[in-house]
Amino acid sequence: MASRLLRLHHHLRRRRHHCTSPVPCRLLSSSDEPPRSQTVEKVLVANRGEIACRVMRTARRLGIATVAVYSDADRAALHVRAADEAVRLGPPPARESYLNADAIVDAALRTGAKAIHPGYGFLSESADFAQLCEAEGLTFIGPPPSAIRDMGDKSASKRIMGAAGVPLVPGYHGADQDIELLKLEADKIGYPVLIKPTHGGGGKGMRIVQGPDDFVDSVRSAQREAAASFGIDTLLIEKYITQPRHIEVQVFGDKHGNAIHLYERDCSLQRRHQKIIEEAPAPNVTTEFRTHIGEAAVSAAKLVTTVLEQWSLLWILFQENSISWR
């Protein structure tokens, strides 16, 4: 099973695909129950655009029928035409279509799809969506809800990484959000510090604070933006690294406790904390360092969960030959 999932991942990373004789593919359930043999003959792709098309091409190679979902704006989109079946979700706004978990699950049940591939973005990192799929007897092709929750909470993920022996950027990621305590922790860490929300992404709510005079206002501003963007206003604080390189290591695992890393990529070129270009393999990285961060990533993946059926990312920064979990 794990080898077939790994082949699926490699297929998705390839830009060109050639027809082969179809064969059935067995996918692992994302639940925490013991593995059960389950042949997936039809998969619903809960996404749009390039990633949906790539998943469908791979599914076709493996003899798996595909179901597309679409908003009114995407009625004639390529991913709709590429699928064996297509189901309308709703109006163009994402919250009424590609983020409508109930409609997506209903589409899978109505078409007889036994698995849902979330692609990336949209609901791919929603623990509630993964839980809903599980409750309806559908295979969610991705990590289990517990792992998504753990890694979606940056404070929780830092605790997990620390337990795995992964070096951490010095910082505070506790539950107590009293402003005076946060200010005291920032003083201990030493300025400049980086304030960031414990949930969400995309650079929203992040603040660089150069000195104590700006700290309280920055915290209040970050809390407001985090609450508006993610519905949760809890923050963490860490030492701001002024000249980092941002290296991501991709990991892959199965239900049996096996995990591997799929090497690294450099994502240092960013604007407003959002990646612009990713380069793989990362340039100017020694073999020793590449081995070191790969082993750390695998250790972390095994600790997070024994089920990483799709892939997850470890954000690693290094400066002057040190590495740390970000």
C-alpha positions in Angstrom: 0.0 0.0 0.0 2.7 2.4 1.0 4.6 1.8 -2.2 1.5 2.5 -4.3 0.9 5.7 -2.4 4.5 6.7 -3.0 4.1 6.1 -6.7 1.0 8.2 -6.6 3.0 11.1 -5.1 5.8 10.7 -7.7 3.2 10.8 -10.5 1.7 14.0 -9.1 5.1 15.6 -9.2 5.7 14.8 -12.8 4.7 17.3 -15.4 4.2 14.8 -18.3 2.1 11.7 -18.2 1.7 8.8 -20.6 -1.1 6.3 -20.9 -0.5 2.9 -19.3 -2.7 -0.1 -18.7 -5.1 0.7 -15.9 -4.7 -1.2 -12.6 -6.7 -0.8 -9.4 -5.1 1.2 -6.6 -5.5 0.5 -2.9 -5.5 3.5 -0.6 -5.1 3.6 3.1 -7.9 5.0 5.2 -7.1 8.2 7.2 -8.7 6.9 10.4 -6.8 5.8 13.4 -8.3 2.3 13.1 -6.1 -0.7 12.1 -5.6 -0.7 8.3 -8.3 -2.4 6.2 -8.1 -3.4 2.6 -10.2 -1.1 0.6 -10.1 -0.9 -3.2 -10.8 2.6 -4.4 -12.5 2.6 -7.9 -13.7 6.2 -7.9 -12.2 9.3 -6.3 -13.7 12.8 -6.0 -11.1 15.6 -6.4 -12.2 18.4 -4.1 -10.2 21.1 -5.9 -9.8 23.0 -9.2 -7.1 24.0 -11.6 -3.8 22.4 -12.2 -3.7 20.2 -9.0 -7.1 18.8 -9.8 -6.0 17.9 -13.4 -2.8 16.3 -12.1 -4.6 14.1 -9.6 -7.1 13.1 -12.3 -4.3 12.2 -14.8 -2.7 10.0 -12.2 -5.9 8.4 -11.2 -6.6 7.6 -14.8 -3.2 5.9 -15.1 -4.1 3.8 -12.1 -7.5 2.8 -13.5 -9.5 5.0 -11.0 -12.6 6.9 -12.1 -12.7 10.6 -11.2 -15.3 13.0 -10.1 -14.8 16.8 -10.4 -16.6 19.5 -8.4 -17.0 23.0 -9.7 -18.5 26.4 -9.0 -20.6 28.2 -11.5 -17.5 30.2 -12.6 -15.7 26.9 -13.4 -18.4 25.1 -15.3 -16.3 24.9 -18.5 -12.9 24.6 -16.7 -10.3 22.0 -17.7 -10.6 20.0 -14.6 -14.3 19.6 -15.2 -13.8 18.4 -18.7 -11.0 16.1 -17.6 -13.1 14.1 -15.1 -15.4 11.2 -15.8 -18.2 13.0 -13.8 -18.7 16.5 -12.5 -20.9 17.9 -9.8 -21.9 21.5 -9.3 -21.2 22.9 -5.9 -22.7 26.4 -6.0 -21.9 30.0 -6.8 -18.4 31.3 -7.5 -17.4 32.4 -3.9 -15.2 29.7 -2.4 -17.1 29.6 0.8 -20.2 28.6 -1.2 -18.4 26.1 -3.4 -14.9 24.7 -2.8 -15.1 25.4 0.9 -18.6 23.9 1.3 -17.6 20.6 3.0 -21.2 19.3 3.2 -21.8 19.8 -0.5 -18.5 18.1 -1.4 -19.2 15.0 0.8 -22.7 14.8 -0.6 -21.3 14.9 -4.1 -19.0 12.0 -3.3 -21.9 10.0 -1.8 -24.2 10.7 -4.7 -21.6 9.7 -7.3 -20.4 6.6 -5.5 -16.9 7.9 -4.9 -15.2 6.1 -2.0 -12.3 8.5 -1.6 -11.8 12.3 -1.6 -8.5 13.9 -2.7 -8.4 17.5 -1.4 -5.5 18.7 -3.5 -3.9 21.6 -1.7 -5.4 24.7 -0.3 -9.2 24.9 0.3 -10.1 22.1 2.6 -6.8 20.1 2.4 -5.8 21.2 5.9 -9.2 21.1 7.5 -9.4 18.6 10.4 -13.1 19.0 10.5 -13.4 18.1 6.8 -11.2 15.0 7.2 -13.3 14.1 10.2 -16.5 14.5 8.2 -15.2 12.3 5.4 -14.3 9.6 8.0 -17.7 9.8 9.6 -19.4 9.3 6.2 -17.2 6.2 5.4 -15.1 8.0 2.9 -11.3 7.8 2.6 -9.7 11.2 3.0 -6.4 11.0 1.1 -4.3 12.9 3.5 -3.3 12.9 7.2 -5.8 11.9 9.9 -7.8 14.7 11.7 -5.6 14.4 14.8 -2.4 15.1 12.8 -4.0 18.0 11.0 -5.1 19.6 14.3 -1.7 19.1 15.8 0.2 20.6 12.9 -2.3 23.3 12.3 -1.7 24.7 15.8 1.8 26.2 15.7 2.1 26.1 19.4 1.2 22.4 19.5 3.5 21.6 16.6 6.4 23.3 18.3 5.9 21.1 21.4 5.8 18.0 19.2 9.0 19.1 17.3 10.8 19.8 20.6 9.9 16.3 21.8 11.2 14.9 18.6 14.6 16.5 19.2 14.2 19.1 16.4 16.0 22.3 17.3 13.5 25.2 17.8 13.8 28.9 17.3 13.9 30.4 20.8 10.5 31.7 21.7 7.3 31.5 23.7 4.4 29.3 22.7 2.4 28.8 25.8 -1.4 29.0 26.4 -1.2 32.1 28.8 -1.9 35.1 26.5 -1.7 37.8 29.2 -0.1 40.9 27.6 2.3 41.5 30.4 3.5 37.9 30.3 3.9 38.1 26.6 6.0 41.3 27.0 8.1 39.6 29.7 8.7 36.6 27.4 9.7 38.9 24.6 12.2 40.6 26.9 13.7 37.2 27.7 14.0 36.2 24.1 15.6 39.5 23.1 14.6 41.9 20.3 13.9 41.8 17.5 11.1 39.3 17.9 8.4 37.9 15.5 4.8 37.7 16.6 2.7 35.3 14.7 -0.8 33.7 15.1 -0.9 30.1 16.4 -3.3 29.2 13.5 -3.6 30.1 9.9 -1.0 31.2 7.4 -0.3 33.4 4.4 1.7 35.9 6.5 -1.5 37.2 8.1 -1.1 38.5 11.6 2.6 38.4 11.6 4.5 41.4 13.1 8.2 42.1 13.5 8.9 44.1 16.6 12.2 45.9 16.9 11.9 47.0 20.5 9.8 47.0 23.7 8.1 50.3 23.0 6.2 48.8 20.0 5.4 45.5 21.5 1.9 46.0 23.0 0.5 47.8 20.0 1.9 45.1 17.7 0.3 42.3 19.9 -3.1 44.0 19.8 -2.8 44.5 16.0 -1.8 40.9 15.5 -4.6 39.7 17.6 -7.2 41.6 15.7 -6.0 40.4 12.3 -5.7 36.8 13.5 -9.2 36.9 14.9 -10.6 38.4 11.7 -8.7 36.0 9.4 -8.7 32.7 11.4 -11.3 33.1 14.2 -8.6 32.5 16.8 -6.5 35.3 18.2 -3.8 33.3 20.2 -0.2 34.2 19.4 3.3 32.9 19.8 6.5 34.8 20.0 9.9 33.8 18.6 13.3 35.3 18.0 13.3 37.1 14.7 16.0 35.8 12.4 17.2 38.6 10.2 19.0 36.7 7.4 17.6 33.2 7.2 17.2 30.7 4.5 13.9 29.0 4.4 14.2 25.3 3.7 11.3 22.9 3.5 11.6 19.1 3.8 8.8 17.0 2.5 7.8 13.9 4.3 5.7 10.8 3.5 4.4 8.0 5.7 1.9 5.2 6.0 -0.3 3.5 8.6 2.5 1.1 9.6 4.7 3.7 11.2 7.0 4.0 8.2 8.1 7.5 7.1 10.6 8.8 4.6 11.6 12.3 3.5 11.5 13.4 -0.1 14.3 15.8 0.2 14.3 19.6 0.5 13.5 22.8 -1.4 14.6 26.4 -0.8 11.7 28.8 -0.3 13.7 31.8 0.9 12.6 34.2 -1.8 9.4 35.7 -0.2 7.3 38.8 -0.2 5.3 39.7 2.9 6.0 36.2 4.4 4.7 34.5 1.3 6.8 32.3 -0.9 7.4 33.5 -4.5 9.8 30.9 -5.8 10.7 27.4 -4.6 14.0 25.8 -5.8 14.7 22.1 -5.5 17.2 20.8 -4.5 18.2 23.6 -2.3 21.4 25.3 -3.6 24.6 25.5 -1.5 23.6 22.9 1.0 26.1 20.3 2.0 25.5 16.6 2.0 25.9 16.5 5.7 23.4 19.2 6.3 20.9 17.7 3.9 21.2 14.4 5.7 20.8 16.1 9.1 17.6 17.9 8.2 16.2 14.9 6.4 16.7 12.7 9.5 15.1 15.4 11.7 12.1 15.6 9.4 11.6 11.9 9.5 11.8 11.8 13.3 9.3 14.6 13.6 6.9 12.9 11.1 7.0 9.7 13.1 6.2 11.5 16.3 3.3 13.5 14.8 1.5 10.4 13.6 2.0 7.0 12.1 -0.3 8.1 9.3 1.0 10.7 6.8 -0.6 9.3 3.8 -0.3 12.3 1.6 2.5 14.8 2.5 3.2 17.5 5.0 5.8 20.1 5.2 8.4 20.9 7.8 9.5 24.6 7.7 13.1 24.8 8.7 15.2 27.9 9.0 18.9 27.9 9.3 21.4 30.7 9.9 25.2 30.2 10.3 24.9 26.4 10.0 22.2 26.0 12.7 18.7 24.7 12.0 15.4 25.2 13.7 11.7 24.4 13.4 9.8 27.5 12.5 
